Amino acid sequence: MTGKRAMTNRAPADGDWWGESTIEVGQRGVWRMGALRLFVERHAGEWLLAHHSSDDETDTRLEYERTRELSPFPEEAEVKRFAVERPDTRIQLAPLLPDRPLVSLPEHPFHVLAGEKVRIFVSCPLWVSVQVGKKLRPLVEIPIYRSSDTWFGPNTREGELAYASRTRCRSILADLPRRPQRAVVPVVVSNRAEKTLVIERLSLPVPQLPLYRAADGGVWTSQVQVVVQEQKGQADIEIGKKPPEVGKGELLAEPRDPAARSMFTRALGAMIG
C-alpha cells in the first residue's frame, strides 16, 4: 500500500460514503457503496472484515448500519482476520484511485484534427481504504467495482498491465453520469502533429494523480494534459493542479506514486491506442 492518505479525523459529510466511525467489541458495521458490500466486526484481539461486489457498475446506493447481530457472512464474501493487541474501536474509510493505469474507451473514436485540442471527462471507479486505530493503520484496499485486467501497449512485449473500464469518455461534463463511487478525470489532448489523431483507447496514469472532493460534493482528480508530437512518437504528459470545477474543495488522497513527476514523457503507443 503506497502513497499518503490525506484524509484523517474526518466525519462523513452529506452524500459521502467515507469518514470515521466507531465499532465496539461485539458490533458489526455494514457499508454498501454501490457494487460493494463491506462488513467489519470488532472482536477481542482482532478485526474481522468481509466483502463482496456485484457486477452492477451503475449501482449508486449508499447505506450504513451498525448492529450487534453477527449473522454469517454471505457465501460469496471474501473474509480476512487481523490480529490486534490494542483495544481501539476507531475505523475510517478513505477513497482511493486504482493502483494501475485505467484504460478508457470512447463511445466512438475521437478524431482530433492537426493543431487542435479537446477536453474530455472520464469516469474512474474508486477504491476504499480501511484503516483502524488511533494511528489509522491500513488493513485493506478494496475496489468498489472490480474492473477487468487488460494489457495496454503497442505489442505483447511493450506496455503495462492496466484496468479496463466500461465507462465512456464525454466531451460535455453534463453528459457524464455522476456517481459517488467514481471520480471524474479531466483530460486535455493537444494534437501538434501534422495529421489527425484518432483516439480509440486512452490509458490514464491514475496512480500518479491526487484525489479531491469538490465544493459540490463531487470527486475529481487533477487534470491530465497530453501533448502529442507524432514526429517523435511520444506523448508529453503533464499532471496539473486541481481542476477549476473543484473550487475550494479538499484534498482526499495524495498520488499513490509519490515519486511521480508533474511532467513526463511516454511512448505514444503506451498512452493512446
N, C-alpha and C positions, 0 to 999 in steps of 0.2 A: 504494500500500500504506500503510494508515494504522493508527494505534493502536500502543501499546507492546507488545512481546513480553516477558513476564515471565520466561520460561524461558531460562536461559543456563547454560553449564558443567554440563550435566546428562547423566549416562549413563542409558540406558534402564533402567527398573525392570521387575521381572517383570510380564508382561502388557501393558506399554506398547509402542506402535509408534513412539513419538517418542524423541528423545535425540540424542546426539552420537556420531560415528564418524569414522574417517579413511579416505580413499580416495587411494592413492598414484597417481602418474602411470602410466598403462597398466592401471589397475584399473577395474572396474565394480562398483557396488553396485546390488543389485536388491531392492526392497521390494515386498511385497504387503500392502496394507492393505484387506482386504475387496474391494470392487469395483475398487479402484485398483491398477495396477502401475506402479511408478516405477523408471526406470533412470537411473543417474548415473555418468558416466565422467569421469575426470580425465586430461587431456592437457596437454602442454606449452603453456602460454599460454591454456588455455581449459577450461571445464567444459561438458560435453555432457549435456543432460537429455532424456529421452523419457518419455512416459506415455500410458496409455490406460485407460479404465474400462469395465467391463461394466454391464449393466442389472440385475444381481442385488443389490438393496439389502440382502438378508438374509445376504450373504456375510460371514463373521466371521474368515476366515483371516488370520493374521499371520505373515509369513515374511520373512526377510532373509538374503541371502548376498552375499559379496564374492568376485569372481573376476577372473582375467586373460583369460578367454575373451570376446572382444569380437565376438560374432556379430551379424549385422544385427538391428536393432530390428524388432518386429512391424510389419506394413504399416499397421495402424490407429493406430499411435502418433504423437503429436504431438511433434516434435523441435525443441529450441531450443539455440543455442550462445551461450555467454557468455565473452567475451574477458577475461582477467585477466593482469596482469603479475606479481603476487606468486606465489611457488611454494607457497602454503598448500594443505594437503591436508585440512583440517578441514571437516566438513559436519555440519549439525544440522537435524533435522526437528522442527517445533513444531506443535501442534494449534491451530486457529483456528475461530471461529464464522463462518458465512457473512457476506458483505458486503452483504446485503439482508435485509429482514424475511422471516420464514418464516411461510407460511400453512398452518395445520394443520386437518385436517377430522376432527372426532369420528366414530367409527364410527356412532354415532347422535346426533342433535342433543341437546345438553344443555338442559334446562329448569330454570332457576334461579328459584325462587319469589321473590316480593317479600319483601324483608327477609332473604333467605338468602344464604349464600356457599358456594362449592365450591372445593376444591383439586384440581387436576388435574396430571398429569405428561405432558409432551410430549417425544418423542424427536426430536432435531435432528441431521442429518448434519453431520459436521465437515469442515473443510478442513485441508490441510497446507501449512505454510510451509517452504520450503527456503532455508537460509542457509549461507553458506560463509565461510571465513577466520577470522582471529583476532578481527575485529570483527563477525563474523556478519552479513555483508552479505546482504540478502534477494535471491534470484534470482526465484522464482516463488511464487505461491499457487495451489493446485490443489484443487478439490473432490474428496473421496474418492468421493462418489457424486453424479452430476450430476442435481440436482433440476431440474424443468422451470420455465420462466418463467411468471409469472402477473401479472395486474393485479388489485390489491385496492383497492376503493373503492366509493362509492355509485353512481358513473357513470363514463363514459369520460373525463371532464374532471377529476374529483376522485379522487385516490387516488395510488398509487405502484406502481412495479414491484417485485415480490417473487418469492420462490421458493415453489413449491407442493410440499408434502411428502406422500408417500403414508402417512406414519406416522399412527397413530391416538392420540388423547388417551386417557388412562387415569385413572380416579379412584383406583385402587389401584395403588401402585407395583409390587407383585409381579406385576401383570398386564402390565407393560411389559417386553418382551424386552430384556435387557441386551446391548449390543453395543459393543465397544471403539472403533468408528469413529463413535459417536454420543454426544451429550451429552444429559443429562436437564434439561429446563427446567421447574421447578415454577411453577405459575401459580395464583393465588388470585383468583377473580372474586366480588366482592360486589355484590349487586343491591339498591340503595337506592331503586329506582323503585317505583311502585305496582302494577305488573303483572309477570307472569312474563317473564323474559328468555330468549329462545331463541338458543342459540349453534350455528350451523351451520358457521361458519368462524371461525377465530381467527388474527389477524395478530400475530405476536410480534416486538418490536423487538430482534432478536438482535445487531445491530451495536452496541447500547448496553449489552450485558451482558458482565461478566467471566466467565472460564472457570476452573474449579477441578478439581483431582484430589482425590477423596475418600480418606479413610483406607483404604477397602476397595478402592481402585483404580478406582472408577467416575469418570466425568467429568460434572460438573454446571455449570450456570450459577447465578447468583444468582436469587432469587425475583422474579417479576413479579406485582405486585398491581394488579388492575384494579377500580376502583370506578365503578359505573355510576349516573349521575344522569340518568334519562331525560328529566326535565322540561327539562334544559339541553341535551340532545342531545349530551352529552360523556361521555368516559370519562377519569377521573383515573388516571394510571398511575404507580406507584411502583416503582422498582428497589431492592430491599432488599440487605442483606448476604448473604453466602453462606448457603445453606440449612443447617438443623441436620444433615441427612444427610451433609454433607461432613465433619463432625468437625474434626480437626486437619489437614485436607488442605492442599495447596499451591496457590497461585495459578499458573495456567498461562499466562494471557494477559489483559491489560487489555482494556477495551472498544475496539472498532475506532474508535468515535466518541468521541474524548477530550473533546469539548465537551458531551457528553450530560449532562443534569441527572439527579439521582436521582429527581426527581418532575416530571412534565409532564402536559399535557392534550392529548387528541386528540379529533377528532370521533368519535362512537360508531360511525358507519358506516365509519370508516377503521380500526377495531380489531376489531369484531365484526360478522359478517355472517350 
